[in-house]
Every structure is written in structure tokens, then in C-alpha cells.
Amino acid sequence: MSTKLQTSSRSAQVKRKTKETDVRAALNLDGNGRARVSTGIPFLDHMLELFARHGLFDLEVECRGDLEIDDHHSVEDIAISLGQALREALGDKSGIARYGEATVPMDEALCRSVIDLSGRFYLVYEVETRRHMIARTTFSKAHSKLQRVRSGEPSKGMRASKEY
């Protein structure tokens, strides 16, 4: 497994290769909301495209994973890569407000997100679902995947090496 990071100004590119996946993620915080996403998981592609559009940053994500087994490894490694890219793109966080908050009505859901970029990782995930899968994407472990984004860290027992 290897992870490569490249950064400049408020953008970052992460390459992560494991036995199960090959992920490339590029994030530009000063973008225009453009997304080019190809994960092999249509619902995840859709969500990442909306994430970029509404966040007004540019995002590229490409993942080749062992989807013939399930989507678990791809989703987790994409989340780790996005967390690393966000952390690297923020750099010393100059010009960034430490706190942010948004409440967004979406179809039958009201989503609320509160962000603190202090560097102390903490996640509260309060989601009730009636379905295990949405559009062929499993959500039983969504909490652990979101933890990977917030920390940019692999799960316990996994190690990521950085190659600069």
C-alpha cells in the first residue's frame, strides 16, 4: 500500500494504492464547483459531484476497486484520500474561518453539518435509515467511512505510508 501527496496553494492531490483499490483524488478549494468523479459506484459519484458543486470547490476522484466483492474498500479508501487531500489543501488554515455551519433541506431529509477545523477530530453521526442499501450502495458502515474523511486516517490495523 502506498499514498502519495502533492500540494500547492489551496489544492492537493492524493494517490492511494492498496491491494484492493487504486484511488486518485484532487481537490482545489478555490475552484468553481466542478467535479469529475468515477468510482464505479453511481450513488457515490452523484454524492461527490453534489459535494463539490455545493462546496464550490473542484474535485476529481478516480477509483478502481474490488467492486466484484463489495463497495467497502473503495468507499473507505476514497474517504481516507479525501480526508488527506482536505487536510493538505487547508495547509496552515490561514484565511479559513475555524467554524462553519449549514442546515440544508434535501427531499425528505434535513441535513445539518457543523464543522470545527481545529484539528481535534470528533464525529457525531445521528442518522436513522430504514434501508441497508440505497441505489446498490451499502450504508451499514457509513459512520466509519465518515470518520475516515474527518481524519484522513486509515482504520485501526491499517497503515498508510506517505511518499513525497
C-alpha positions in Angstrom: 0.0 0.0 0.0 1.3 3.5 -0.8 0.0 7.0 -0.5 1.4 10.0 -2.4 0.6 13.6 -1.7 1.3 16.7 -3.8 0.2 20.1 -2.7 0.3 23.7 -4.0 -1.5 26.7 -2.6 -5.0 25.6 -1.5 -5.1 22.4 -3.5 -3.9 18.9 -3.1 -3.6 15.6 -4.9 -3.6 12.3 -3.2 -2.8 8.9 -4.7 -3.5 5.8 -2.7 -2.9 2.3 -3.8 -3.8 -0.8 -1.7 -4.3 -4.4 -2.5 -8.0 -3.7 -3.1 -8.0 -0.2 -4.6 -6.2 2.4 -6.6 -7.5 5.9 -5.8 -6.6 9.3 -7.2 -8.2 12.4 -5.6 -7.5 16.0 -6.5 -9.1 18.9 -4.5 -8.9 22.6 -5.3 -10.6 24.7 -2.5 -10.6 27.8 -4.7 -12.5 26.1 -7.6 -15.9 26.7 -9.1 -17.8 23.6 -8.1 -16.6 21.4 -11.0 -16.4 17.6 -10.4 -15.0 14.7 -12.4 -15.8 11.6 -10.5 -15.5 7.9 -11.5 -15.7 5.5 -8.6 -17.6 2.6 -10.1 -20.4 3.3 -7.5 -23.0 5.5 -9.2 -24.6 6.8 -6.0 -21.2 7.8 -4.5 -20.3 9.5 -7.8 -23.6 11.5 -7.5 -22.9 12.5 -3.9 -19.4 13.5 -4.5 -20.5 15.6 -7.5 -23.0 17.4 -5.3 -20.4 17.8 -2.5 -18.1 19.7 -5.0 -20.9 21.7 -6.6 -22.4 23.0 -3.3 -19.0 23.4 -1.7 -17.8 25.5 -4.7 -14.6 23.6 -5.0 -13.2 21.5 -7.8 -12.9 17.8 -7.1 -11.5 14.9 -9.2 -11.9 11.4 -7.9 -11.0 8.2 -9.7 -11.1 4.8 -8.1 -10.5 1.3 -9.4 -11.5 -1.2 -6.7 -12.6 -4.7 -6.0 -16.3 -3.9 -6.6 -17.0 -7.5 -7.6 -16.6 -8.3 -3.9 -18.4 -5.2 -2.5 -18.0 -1.4 -2.3 -16.5 -1.4 1.2 -12.8 -1.0 0.3 -13.5 1.6 -2.4 -15.7 3.8 -0.2 -13.2 3.6 2.7 -10.1 4.4 0.6 -11.9 7.3 -1.2 -12.9 8.7 2.2 -9.3 8.4 3.5 -8.0 10.1 0.3 -10.5 12.9 0.5 -9.6 13.5 4.2 -5.9 13.6 3.4 -6.5 16.0 0.4 -8.6 18.3 2.5 -6.1 18.4 5.3 -3.3 19.1 2.9 -5.2 21.7 0.9 -6.1 23.6 4.1 -2.4 23.8 5.0 -1.9 26.2 7.9 -5.6 27.2 7.5 -4.8 30.9 7.0 -7.7 32.8 5.6 -10.1 30.0 6.7 -12.8 30.5 9.4 -12.3 27.9 12.1 -16.0 27.2 12.5 -18.8 26.7 9.9 -22.4 25.5 9.9 -25.1 24.7 7.4 -28.6 23.3 7.6 -29.9 22.1 4.2 -33.3 20.7 3.4 -33.0 17.8 0.9 -36.0 15.9 -0.3 -37.4 14.1 2.8 -34.3 14.9 4.9 -33.0 17.9 6.8 -29.2 17.7 7.0 -27.2 19.7 9.5 -23.4 20.0 9.4 -21.2 21.8 11.9 -17.5 22.0 11.2 -14.6 22.9 13.5 -11.2 22.9 11.8 -9.2 22.9 15.0 -7.6 19.6 14.2 -9.2 17.7 17.1 -11.1 15.0 15.4 -14.6 14.2 16.6 -17.7 13.0 14.7 -21.3 12.8 15.8 -23.4 10.8 13.4 -27.1 10.6 14.0 -28.7 9.0 11.0 -31.7 6.7 11.1 -32.2 4.7 8.0 -34.9 2.2 7.1 -32.8 0.6 4.4 -29.4 -1.2 4.5 -28.8 -0.1 0.8 -29.5 2.9 -1.3 -29.0 2.6 -5.0 -26.9 -0.5 -4.6 -24.6 1.2 -2.1 -24.4 -0.1 1.4 -24.8 2.3 4.3 -24.5 0.0 7.3 -20.9 1.3 7.9 -21.4 4.9 6.8 -20.3 6.2 10.2 -16.9 4.6 10.0 -16.4 5.9 6.4 -17.2 9.5 7.5 -14.7 9.1 10.3 -12.1 8.4 7.6 -12.9 11.7 5.9 -12.8 13.7 9.1 -9.4 12.3 10.0 -7.9 11.2 6.7 -6.6 8.2 8.6 -6.9 4.5 7.9 -8.9 2.4 10.3 -7.2 0.6 13.1 -4.8 -2.1 11.9 -4.2 -0.3 8.6 -1.2 1.9 7.9 -0.7 4.4 5.2 2.8 5.4 4.1 3.4 8.8 2.6 5.7 9.2 -0.4 6.6 12.7 -1.3 
